[in-house]
């Protein structure tokens, strides 16, 4: 399936992202398998578009979508099976059916950490956000956030200033600048090292209800989430809850008992989030990724086979999606699932085969590659 087909699915009435995701996991044939799986109104709408496109209201919308995408090379539509689709999103319960992208897709290559926090941080919080983002960038990590005022914007700006990469997930179309004060950051995120993503079509205005949904993509794209400053009823705590539901590592910066913007972080730490003093504290929790990560240029980046076609691939080949992610440092299975794009069962089967072949073994903290 290509962009046009995914656009049609994303615009069907009465079908949400969770339902489409569950259907996609079964790899239905196009179009008959999808028509059989879709509920009545959605199936009828898709059938009309397939058989009589001139009569379908989908046609004008999809034609406009494709025209927008083809107008500039920095515009892209990501979907399952696309070579740049972030495999980590397949781990969350309701990944978006499509992601509109504007900027540099190479920003999706390094391991990523989400940074979230108050829109009205203290001076210390602002400084901490910039310092942590800069250090992460120097260590080869990408910073993911929502381009909001305060901690989000400070972290993303600092990551780009340090020569690193940053991904912004928006609660509006990627061509809409929100908040307006971040028009310069919006421009920077379209250049080298930056990327704007949204599940909403271009031109979609920001709405309050879009932002909590946006947060699931921010955390879903990341191996861990750092909360820099948050009040007791902060929106950042939604991201913290999502991180737990998505099996992501959760980190929080401590702060003064007398600072209202620290109370959310202190609550998270009391509830089990990792107390963070510096970047090393986070990387120690992330196991394999504690080592510096060499970035692979996009032109030379190894590709993985889409999940629906994995049966034809040799998953344990030296350049395949499993063995190449193993090193002498333990890598947890859930991390390997996200990196390789394989399902959990297939990943475990591949690891067992590697162990039988004497190429890998399981240790405390995950799997390691054995020397030859």
Buried (B, 14 or more C-beta within 10 A) or exposed (E): BEBEBBBBBBBBEEBEBEBBBEBBEEBBEEBEEBBEBBEEEBBBBBBBBBEEBEEBEBBEBBEBBBEBBEEEEBBBBBBBBBEBBBBBBBBBEBBBBBBBBBBBBBBBBBBBBBBBBBBBBBEBBBBBBBBBBBBBBBBBBBBBBBBBBBBBBBBBBBBBBBEBBBBBBBBBBBBBBBBEEBEEBBEBBBEEBBBBBBBBBBEBEBEEEBBEBBBBBBBBBBBBBBBBBBBEEBBBBBBBBBBBEBEBBBBBBEBEEEBBBBBBBBBBBEEEBBBBEEBEEBBEBBBBBBEEBEBEEBEEBEEBBBBBEBEEBEBBEEEBBBBBBBEEBBBBBBBBBBBBBBBEEBBBBBBEBBBEEEBBBEEEEBBBBEEE
